[in-house]
């Protein structure tokens, strides 16, 4: 399976605290973890030509991971349209943490995708609320993170097709932290943890969930439905082909 990890790659270059945690970028940590799980992984970043998401890259990507935060508006609308089209055609999409506010996620959801947030180094427990789901394979009742950014409800997304994880935070809030959606032929997994000032993506259980999410989101078919004016399968009296 061919996986592309996309990261805006700005915090790691401009914030010393983040540089210490992810010296080579969040995308490289995610790529290394997914490589260990047996995937063929490439990376792409915002400042590359076409944001690293050329026609060739997208056409050869089975699942795309997306991490963004401070530069959502810098993503070219033309690239967003190309990614959306590939999702409709069957490419999987795994949306991570603050990418809930990315152009591509908001476009695919059709809602504002806003939420409550707070940076207070709070404990987070991600409770598995669908233990039979393949994305939760190998995970116990919950994942506990000693420090994370809080995201709280209401999360302005459509009702998920499936809810896999529900987070509780030390300050009292809860959040739908692992949700799946289908758009066209494509499958989408939103997974909340991963604030840049915390080493969350080094956590083996978090890596396992993301790897499971990639496996779940993989295309099941390359055939795209036929739309538009259709010839009848049976003989129709009076039918004239355009």
PALO-827257 format. One record per residue (C-alpha): residue number from 1; residue in three letters; z, y, x. Coordinates in steps of 0.25 Angstrom, whole numbers, plus 2048, in hexadecimal, padded with zeros to 3 digits. Example, Ala and Ser with C-alpha at 12.3 -4.5 7.8 and 13.67 -1.06 7.14 Angstrom:
REM PALO-827257
  nr rest   w   v   u
   1  Ala 81F 7EE 831
   2  Ser 81D 7FC 837
***
This chain:
REM PALO-827257
  nr rest   w   v   u
   1  Unk 800 800 800
   2  Unk 7FC 80E 805
   3  Unk 807 818 804
   4  Unk 806 827 807
   5  Unk 813 82F 808
   6  Unk 811 83E 806
   7  Unk 81B 848 80A
   8  Unk 81A 857 80A
   9  Unk 822 857 818
  10  Unk 827 865 818
  11  Unk 837 863 818
  12  Unk 836 85A 824
  13  Unk 82F 865 82C
  14  Unk 836 871 827
  15  Unk 845 86C 825
  16  Unk 84D 868 831
  17  Unk 856 85F 828
  18  Unk 84B 858 822
  19  Unk 844 856 82F
  20  Unk 850 84F 835
  21  Unk 850 845 829
  22  Unk 841 843 829
  23  Unk 83B 848 836
  24  Unk 82D 842 834
  25  Unk 82D 845 825
  26  Unk 832 83E 818
  27  Unk 824 838 817
  28  Unk 826 830 824
  29  Unk 833 82A 820
  30  Unk 82D 826 813
  31  Unk 820 820 81A
  32  Unk 829 818 824
  33  Unk 831 812 818
  34  Unk 825 80E 810
  35  Unk 81E 809 81C
  36  Unk 82A 800 81E
  37  Unk 828 7FB 810
  38  Unk 81A 7F7 814
  39  Unk 812 802 80E
  40  Unk 806 809 816
  41  Unk 80B 817 816
  42  Unk 804 824 81A
  43  Unk 80A 832 818
  44  Unk 805 840 814
  45  Unk 80B 84E 814
  46  Unk 809 85B 80D
  47  Unk 803 863 819
  48  Unk 7F8 859 81D
  49  Unk 7EA 85B 818
  50  Unk 7EA 858 809
  51  Unk 7F9 855 80A
  52  Unk 7F5 848 811
  53  Unk 7F0 843 804
  54  Unk 7E1 842 806
  55  Unk 7D8 83B 7FD
  56  Unk 7D8 82F 807
  57  Unk 7E7 82F 808
  58  Unk 7E9 82F 7F9
  59  Unk 7DE 824 7F6
  60  Unk 7E5 81B 800
  61  Unk 7F3 81D 7FB
  62  Unk 7F9 813 7F1
  63  Unk 807 81B 7F0
  64  Unk 80A 829 7F3
  65  Unk 818 82E 7F6
  66  Unk 81A 83D 7F4
  67  Unk 826 846 7FA
  68  Unk 826 855 7F8
  69  Unk 82F 860 7F6
  70  Unk 82D 86E 7FB
  71  Unk 81E 86F 7FB
  72  Unk 819 869 7EE
  73  Unk 811 875 7EB
  74  Unk 809 873 7F8
  75  Unk 803 866 7F4
  76  Unk 7F5 869 7F0
  77  Unk 7F1 867 7E1
  78  Unk 7E5 85F 7E5
  79  Unk 7ED 855 7ED
  80  Unk 7F6 853 7E1
  81  Unk 7EA 851 7D8
  82  Unk 7E5 846 7E2
  83  Unk 7F3 83F 7E2
  84  Unk 7F4 840 7D3
  85  Unk 7E6 839 7D2
  86  Unk 7EA 82E 7DC
  87  Unk 7F7 82B 7D4
  88  Unk 7EF 82A 7C7
  89  Unk 7E6 820 7CE
  90  Unk 7F2 818 7D2
  91  Unk 7F8 81D 7DF
  92  Unk 807 81C 7DF
  93  Unk 810 829 7E1
  94  Unk 81E 829 7E6
  95  Unk 824 837 7E4
  96  Unk 831 839 7EC
  97  Unk 83D 843 7EA
  98  Unk 838 852 7E9
  99  Unk 82A 84E 7E7
 100  Unk 82E 84D 7D8
 101  Unk 829 85C 7D9
 102  Unk 81C 859 7E0
 103  Unk 80F 85D 7DA
 104  Unk 80A 84E 7D9
 105  Unk 817 849 7D2
 106  Unk 817 855 7C8
 107  Unk 809 853 7C5
 108  Unk 80A 844 7C2
 109  Unk 817 846 7BA
 110  Unk 812 852 7B2
 111  Unk 820 859 7B2
 112  Unk 827 862 7BA
 113  Unk 82F 857 7C1
 114  Unk 83B 861 7C4
 115  Unk 84A 85D 7C5
 116  Unk 857 861 7CA
 117  Unk 85B 860 7D9
 118  Unk 866 863 7E2
 119  Unk 868 862 7F1
 120  Unk 877 85E 7F3
 121  Unk 876 851 7FB
 122  Unk 87A 849 7F0
 123  Unk 87C 83A 7EE
 124  Unk 870 833 7E6
 125  Unk 870 826 7E0
 126  Unk 863 821 7DB
 127  Unk 866 816 7D0
 128  Unk 85B 80C 7CE
 129  Unk 859 80C 7BF
 130  Unk 84E 802 7BE
 131  Unk 852 7F7 7C8
 132  Unk 846 7EF 7C4
 133  Unk 83C 7F9 7C8
 134  Unk 834 7F6 7D5
 135  Unk 837 803 7DB
 136  Unk 846 7FF 7DB
 137  Unk 844 7F2 7E2
 138  Unk 84E 7F0 7ED
 139  Unk 857 7FB 7E8
 140  Unk 865 7F9 7E3
 141  Unk 86B 800 7D7
 142  Unk 86A 80D 7DE
 143  Unk 867 815 7EB
 144  Unk 872 81E 7F0
 145  Unk 86E 82A 7F8
 146  Unk 879 832 7FF
 147  Unk 872 83F 7FF
 148  Unk 866 844 7F7
 149  Unk 861 850 7EF
 150  Unk 864 850 7E0
 151  Unk 859 84F 7D6
 152  Unk 85E 850 7C8
 153  Unk 859 84E 7B9
 154  Unk 852 853 7B2
 155  Unk 846 84E 7BA
 156  Unk 839 854 7B3
 157  Unk 830 848 7B4
 158  Unk 82A 83F 7A9
 159  Unk 832 833 7A5
 160  Unk 830 829 7B0
 161  Unk 829 81C 7AD
 162  Unk 834 816 7B4
 163  Unk 841 81B 7BA
 164  Unk 846 813 7C6
 165  Unk 851 81C 7CC
 166  Unk 85B 825 7C7
 167  Unk 863 82E 7D0
 168  Unk 871 833 7CF
 169  Unk 876 83E 7D8
 170  Unk 884 842 7DD
 171  Unk 883 84F 7D5
 172  Unk 881 848 7C8
 173  Unk 872 849 7C5
 174  Unk 869 83D 7C3
 175  Unk 85A 83C 7C5
 176  Unk 84E 833 7C2
 177  Unk 84B 830 7D1
 178  Unk 842 824 7D0
 179  Unk 837 825 7C5
 180  Unk 829 81F 7C3
 181  Unk 81D 824 7BC
 182  Unk 80E 820 7BA
 183  Unk 803 829 7BA
 184  Unk 7F5 824 7B8
 185  Unk 7F4 817 7C1
 186  Unk 7FF 81D 7CB
 187  Unk 80E 81A 7CC
 188  Unk 818 825 7D0
 189  Unk 826 823 7D5
 190  Unk 82F 82F 7D6
 191  Unk 83B 82D 7DF
 192  Unk 845 838 7E1
 193  Unk 84D 836 7EE
 194  Unk 848 83D 7FB
 195  Unk 84D 84B 7FD
 196  Unk 849 84F 80B
 197  Unk 856 853 811
 198  Unk 85C 845 80E
 199  Unk 857 838 816
 200  Unk 855 831 809
 201  Unk 847 82B 80D
 202  Unk 84E 823 818
 203  Unk 856 81C 80E
 204  Unk 851 80D 80D
 205  Unk 853 80C 7FE
 206  Unk 84C 819 7FB
 207  Unk 841 814 804
 208  Unk 841 807 7FC
 209  Unk 83F 80E 7EF
 210  Unk 834 816 7F4
 211  Unk 82D 80A 7FA
 212  Unk 82F 803 7EC
 213  Unk 829 80F 7E5
 214  Unk 81D 80F 7EE
 215  Unk 81B 800 7EA
 216  Unk 81D 803 7DC
 217  Unk 813 80F 7DC
 218  Unk 808 807 7E3
 219  Unk 7FB 807 7DB
 220  Unk 7F9 7FA 7D3
 221  Unk 7EA 7FD 7D1
 222  Unk 7DF 805 7D7
 223  Unk 7D7 805 7CA
 224  Unk 7D7 812 7C2
 225  Unk 7D5 813 7B3
 226  Unk 7C7 817 7AE
 227  Unk 7C8 823 7A5
 228  Unk 7BE 82C 79E
 229  Unk 7B2 828 794
 230  Unk 7B2 819 793
 231  Unk 7A7 80F 78F
 232  Unk 7AB 805 784
 233  Unk 7AE 7F7 788
 234  Unk 7A8 7F2 77B
 235  Unk 79B 7F6 774
 236  Unk 79D 802 76B
 237  Unk 792 805 761
 238  Unk 78E 814 762
 239  Unk 794 815 770
 240  Unk 78B 81D 779
 241  Unk 78E 81F 788
 242  Unk 78F 82D 78D
***
